[in-house]
Every structure is written in structure tokens, then in C-alpha cells.
Amino acid sequence: MAVSCGNGKERPAATHAEAGGNVVGPTCPLAAAPVHTGDGTYYTFADGSGNCMFPATPNDLDIGAMNKTDYAASAACGMCAQVVGPDGTLTIRIVDQCPECKPGDIDLSPSAFAKLAALSLGRIPIQWTYVPCAVSGAIVYHFKDGSNQWWTAVQIRNHRFGIAGFEYLGGNGQWQSVPRLDYNYFVAASGMGPGPYTFRVADVNGATIQDSGVVLTPDGDCVGANQFPDCP
């Protein structure tokens, strides 16, 4: 069964077994994820969009912009961090980059900052560590507007853990690794061909998801068959 592809306007609901695909379990180094320390600040225009090129999420503003070092050329995009502040603990999703922030710092939405301390403070000490995102359904392949068989850009959305790698199965039967650019798209500069495609995605724990029948859908979504497994 092919994956479910939409027009990108509204992602259909998905289950882990919605379509044909397979998943290989994780090694889960995140069970001992390091604790980072730095400063928490906030930026007033936070709406869920930003350098990660996700759409705005006005109903989910527990978000943050990661410092340039830990942003790691977009590797942090879509990851979730549990942040501890003076007055509380909150799990946020990384959607943007804060170029001027020092290593360990996170620039938060005002509503997220307010759950950790009074907004009037402006800057607070924080500790944070990466944690699984509380997603539902399968991962989503989003094709950038303008994608075609000669230039193909894919973004992974709705993932439980950070994305470590993305490949497609070439016409020669060999897996082709696709580089990730700092605006959070995996871009095959010479294209992936007309499709449908078979994709393989790896998370930071070493788990992999493979989906076949992915249709080229510029500025649209294809919902995969699986989600990355929970850590034991």
C-alpha cells in the first residue's frame, strides 16, 4: 500500500500502520542525554515558524529558537527539549535558530518563558535536555514548493526524535544519501527522478524508517507508515 499523500493544506490523521513500510528499533542513547546549561530569553514574534521552515502553529506555542552551536545547521529542528527554569519545567519544540545566543541558550516564545519565570525578568538561568516529542501518527514527508524530478527537497515532520539522516533508493538500486541544508530540508540538487520514491530515514538513536510509494507532491505532504519507536 502506498503512503498517503495530501496537498499540504491539512495533514490527514495517520496511524502507525496506515501504509506499507517498516521500522528498525533504536539503540536509544538519548536515555542518557546530556544536560545543557545556559540562559533562557524570549522573542515576541514567535509563532512556530522560523529557520526550520515549519508552518506557524498558533495553537502550540511551547516553542523555542536554539542557539547557533546547538542548532547544528538545522539538526535540532523538530526536536523537543525539557527546560527547567526558576519557577517550572516545560517541554518545548525547536522551530528556529538564535544566531546571537551562546551555546546552551534557548530563546523562547513569551508564553513558554512565562511558564518558567516572570516575563519581566527577561533572562533566566535554564537547564535542558533533549526528550522524545509527544507526537501522534506517523512521520510526514513534506516536499518543498518547486520540487521536481530534477531538484527535490524533502523535510521530515512529526518525528519523535531528531533526524540524523535521509536517503532515497536510486534507479540503480543503491541508497543515495541526501544532504541536509541549514534551512531544514534534505536537498537532492540533481533531483531524485519522477518518483514514486522509496525513502529511508534515521533518527539520532539509530532507528530507521523505510517507506515506499512516496509520491512527488510539491508544497504537499505524504504521510508515512511508521513512527520512530519509543526508547525502552
Order of alpha helices (4+ residues) and beta strands (2+ residues): beta-beta-beta-beta-alpha-beta-beta-beta-alpha-beta-beta-beta-beta-beta-beta-beta-beta-beta
